[in-house]
Amino acid sequence: MPALKPTSFTATITWLGWVPSRDASLRAEPLDAVEVTLDGFPGEDHGGPTRASCSRVRSQYTPGTEIRNTRQLTILSAEELALTAKAMGLERIEPAWVGASLILEGIPDFTCVPPASRLMSDSGGGIAIDIENRPCIYPGKEIEAEAEGYGKLYKPAAKGRRGVTAWVEHGGRLALGDVLTLHVPDQSVWPHLEVARAG
């Protein structure tokens, strides 16, 4: 029995990008198309089968521990990015400033899609969503370089709208204008979630 259910929700790729060197900057460079592999976007600094653990999983691992790389990609929605910009008093936030791999348009409340959902392309490529990407200070630094005085506003304004981290389940070509279909886990919500989060 299938564990993932295709939905009627689709999203159009409006921006593609890659980060050449995370040590140098979070800023992404735009792409028209990319041949995605199981390691992510070729040459992208967040790619590879494993990564060093960071503060987001500090309750599970000592920082720097080698773990499976489930954050090869950073995916945001155009709609949420626009809402964040509005909350900051900016006309726009460029995808490059937030280190985006993909910007998608069409799925409401994208940051809140269930973990383990899939984004499937018509060519058969599949991207697996890990978890919500929490806002941090690094996009703020890029924004500050472009709009002085606004960088510090990013982290609170992006709460709940920072998109998701994801990893490539099956490779293939992605290009601007491609449409991805959302598939969600066919699973009930765990009834003890509220209690577990409170603990």
C-alpha positions as CSV (number, residue, x, y, z in Angstrom):
1,M,0.0,0.0,0.0
2,P,1.5,3.4,-1.0
3,A,2.6,5.5,2.0
4,L,2.7,8.8,0.1
5,K,-0.3,10.3,-1.5
6,P,-0.2,12.5,-4.6
7,T,-2.1,15.8,-4.1
8,S,-3.6,18.4,-6.4
9,F,-1.1,21.0,-5.1
10,T,1.5,22.0,-7.5
11,A,4.3,24.5,-7.5
12,T,6.2,26.2,-10.3
13,I,10.0,26.7,-10.0
14,T,10.5,30.5,-10.3
15,W,14.2,30.5,-9.2
16,L,17.1,28.1,-8.9
17,G,20.4,28.8,-7.2
18,W,23.5,27.3,-5.7
19,V,26.0,28.5,-3.0
20,P,29.6,28.1,-4.2
21,S,31.3,28.5,-0.8
22,R,29.4,28.7,2.5
23,D,32.6,29.8,4.2
24,A,32.7,32.9,1.9
25,S,29.0,33.7,1.9
26,L,25.5,32.3,2.1
27,R,24.7,34.2,-1.1
28,A,23.4,32.0,-3.9
29,E,24.1,32.3,-7.6
30,P,21.2,32.0,-10.0
31,L,20.8,29.1,-12.4
32,D,18.5,28.5,-15.4
33,A,18.6,24.7,-15.0
34,V,20.5,22.0,-13.1
35,E,21.1,18.3,-13.4
36,V,20.3,17.2,-9.8
37,T,22.1,14.1,-8.4
38,L,21.7,12.1,-5.2
39,D,24.3,14.5,-3.7
40,G,22.2,17.6,-4.4
41,F,23.2,20.3,-6.9
42,P,26.6,19.5,-8.3
43,G,29.4,21.6,-6.8
44,E,27.0,23.2,-4.3
45,D,28.5,23.7,-0.8
46,H,25.5,22.1,1.0
47,G,25.7,19.0,-1.2
48,G,27.1,15.5,-0.5
49,P,25.8,12.4,1.2
50,T,26.8,13.5,4.7
51,R,27.4,16.7,6.6
52,A,28.7,17.9,10.0
53,S,25.9,18.3,12.6
54,C,25.0,21.9,13.5
55,S,23.0,23.7,16.2
56,R,19.7,22.5,14.7
57,V,20.4,19.0,15.9
58,R,22.4,19.8,19.0
59,S,20.0,17.9,21.2
60,Q,20.9,14.7,19.3
61,Y,24.6,15.2,18.4
62,T,27.8,16.9,19.4
63,P,28.4,19.7,16.9
64,G,30.6,18.5,14.0
65,T,29.4,14.9,14.2
66,E,29.1,13.4,10.7
67,I,25.5,12.7,10.0
68,R,23.3,11.9,6.9
69,N,22.8,15.1,4.8
70,T,19.1,15.8,4.8
71,R,19.6,19.5,4.1
72,Q,21.2,19.4,0.7
73,L,18.6,22.0,-0.5
74,T,16.9,25.1,0.9
75,I,13.5,25.6,-0.6
76,L,11.3,28.6,0.0
77,S,8.0,29.8,-1.5
78,A,7.7,33.0,-3.4
79,E,4.5,33.9,-1.5
80,E,6.2,33.5,1.9
81,L,9.3,35.4,0.8
82,A,7.1,38.3,-0.2
83,L,5.3,38.3,3.1
84,T,8.7,38.3,4.9
85,A,9.8,41.3,2.9
86,K,6.5,43.1,3.6
87,A,6.9,42.5,7.3
88,M,10.4,44.0,7.2
89,G,9.3,47.0,5.2
90,L,11.2,46.0,2.1
91,E,9.9,46.0,-1.4
92,R,11.5,42.5,-2.0
93,I,14.0,40.0,-0.8
94,E,16.1,38.5,-3.5
95,P,16.3,34.7,-3.4
96,A,20.1,34.9,-3.6
97,W,20.2,36.8,-0.3
98,V,18.7,33.9,1.6
99,G,20.8,31.2,0.0
100,A,17.9,29.6,-1.8
101,S,18.2,26.4,-3.9
102,L,14.7,26.7,-5.2
103,I,11.9,29.2,-5.0
104,L,8.5,27.7,-5.6
105,E,5.2,29.4,-6.3
106,G,1.8,27.8,-5.8
107,I,1.7,25.9,-2.5
108,P,0.0,27.7,0.3
109,D,1.7,27.8,3.7
110,F,4.7,26.0,2.2
111,T,6.9,26.1,5.3
112,C,4.3,23.9,7.1
113,V,4.0,21.1,4.6
114,P,4.5,17.7,6.5
115,P,8.0,16.4,6.9
116,A,8.7,13.5,4.6
117,S,6.5,15.0,1.8
118,R,7.9,14.7,-1.7
119,L,8.1,17.2,-4.6
120,M,7.9,15.2,-7.8
121,S,8.8,16.5,-11.2
122,D,7.2,15.3,-14.4
123,S,10.5,13.7,-15.4
124,G,10.4,11.5,-12.3
125,G,12.9,13.4,-10.2
126,G,12.0,13.4,-6.5
127,I,12.9,15.8,-3.7
128,A,12.2,14.7,-0.1
129,I,11.4,17.4,2.5
130,D,13.1,17.1,5.8
131,I,11.9,19.8,8.2
132,E,11.2,23.5,8.5
133,N,14.2,25.6,8.0
134,R,14.5,27.9,11.0
135,P,15.4,31.5,10.5
136,C,19.0,32.4,11.4
137,I,21.3,35.4,11.2
138,Y,23.1,34.6,8.0
139,P,20.5,35.7,5.5
140,G,20.3,38.9,7.6
141,K,23.9,39.6,6.9
142,E,23.3,39.4,3.1
143,I,20.2,41.6,3.4
144,E,22.2,44.1,5.5
145,A,24.8,44.3,2.7
146,E,22.0,45.3,0.3
147,A,19.7,47.3,2.6
148,E,21.4,48.8,5.5
149,G,19.5,48.7,8.7
150,Y,17.2,45.9,7.6
151,G,19.3,42.8,8.2
152,K,18.4,42.5,11.9
153,L,14.7,42.4,11.0
154,Y,15.0,39.2,8.9
155,K,15.1,36.6,11.7
156,P,11.8,37.6,13.4
157,A,10.0,38.5,10.2
158,A,10.9,35.1,8.6
159,K,9.6,33.0,11.5
160,G,7.3,30.3,10.1
161,R,8.2,31.4,6.6
162,R,11.8,30.3,6.1
163,G,10.8,27.3,3.9
164,V,12.2,23.8,4.3
165,T,15.4,21.9,4.1
166,A,15.3,18.9,1.7
167,W,17.4,16.2,0.1
168,V,17.4,14.5,-3.3
169,E,15.7,11.1,-3.4
170,H,16.0,10.7,-7.2
171,G,18.0,12.9,-9.6
172,G,17.1,14.5,-12.8
173,R,16.9,17.9,-14.6
174,L,15.2,20.8,-13.0
175,A,14.7,24.1,-14.8
176,L,12.9,27.4,-14.4
177,G,9.2,27.0,-15.1
178,D,9.1,23.3,-14.2
179,V,6.1,22.2,-12.2
180,L,6.5,20.0,-9.1
181,T,3.6,18.0,-7.6
182,L,3.3,17.7,-3.8
183,H,2.9,14.2,-2.4
184,V,2.2,14.0,1.4
185,P,2.5,11.1,3.9
186,D,-0.8,9.2,4.2
187,Q,-0.4,9.1,8.0
188,S,-2.5,10.2,10.9
189,V,-1.2,13.0,13.1
190,W,0.4,11.5,16.2
191,P,-2.0,12.3,19.1
192,H,0.8,12.8,21.6
193,L,2.5,15.5,19.6
194,E,1.5,18.4,21.8
195,V,2.6,16.7,25.0
196,A,5.9,15.6,23.4
197,R,6.6,19.2,22.3
198,A,5.8,20.6,25.7
199,G,8.3,18.2,27.3
